Amino acid sequence: MAIAALVVAVLACLSILFIGARFVLAPRVALAGFGVPEGRTRALTSIKGVRDITSGVVPLVVLAVAGHEAFGWALIAAAITPIGDAVIVVTNGGSVRQALTVHVATAVVLVAVGIVLALA
């Protein structure tokens, strides 16, 4: 039973990776597949809000269940999000300064504290 659940969970993770990549590579198709009509900015900000809430909750669950070492690794993995956000800011006409001071700085902190916790 546990092996079957693990297989389903890994497949779900791979599926959400595909969906995330589709939002980056084919946003119109992804938005239509998500169920939101094109041009609905509020829907996109809501999607980002939910993503950010999840990005905070999941590592905290890892900390609670698996301890500080696994938490550190989760934080290192989570650094993908602010790095991607920095790229999005710069490639969509945003300020390089903003990308560096907000998003890249966040990624650096996540990686730095993640390494300390993972190797402690």
Rosetta blueprint (number, residue, H / E / L):
1 M L
2 A H
3 I H
4 A H
5 A H
6 L H
7 V H
8 V H
9 A H
10 V H
11 L H
12 A H
13 C H
14 L H
15 S H
16 I H
17 L H
18 F H
19 I H
20 G H
21 A H
22 R H
23 F H
24 V H
25 L H
26 A L
27 P H
28 R H
29 V H
30 A H
31 L H
32 A H
33 G H
34 F H
35 G L
36 V L
37 P L
38 E L
39 G L
40 R L
41 T H
42 R H
43 A H
44 L H
45 T H
46 S H
47 I H
48 K H
49 G H
50 V H
51 R H
52 D H
53 I H
54 T H
55 S H
56 G H
57 V H
58 V H
59 P H
60 L H
61 V H
62 V H
63 L H
64 A H
65 V H
66 A H
67 G L
68 H H
69 E H
70 A H
71 F H
72 G H
73 W H
74 A H
75 L H
76 I H
77 A H
78 A H
79 A L
80 I H
81 T H
82 P H
83 I H
84 G H
85 D H
86 A H
87 V H
88 I H
89 V H
90 V H
91 T H
92 N L
93 G L
94 G L
95 S L
96 V H
97 R H
98 Q H
99 A H
100 L H
101 T H
102 V H
103 H H
104 V H
105 A H
106 T H
107 A H
108 V H
109 V H
110 L H
111 V H
112 A H
113 V H
114 G H
115 I H
116 V H
117 L H
118 A H
119 L H
120 A L
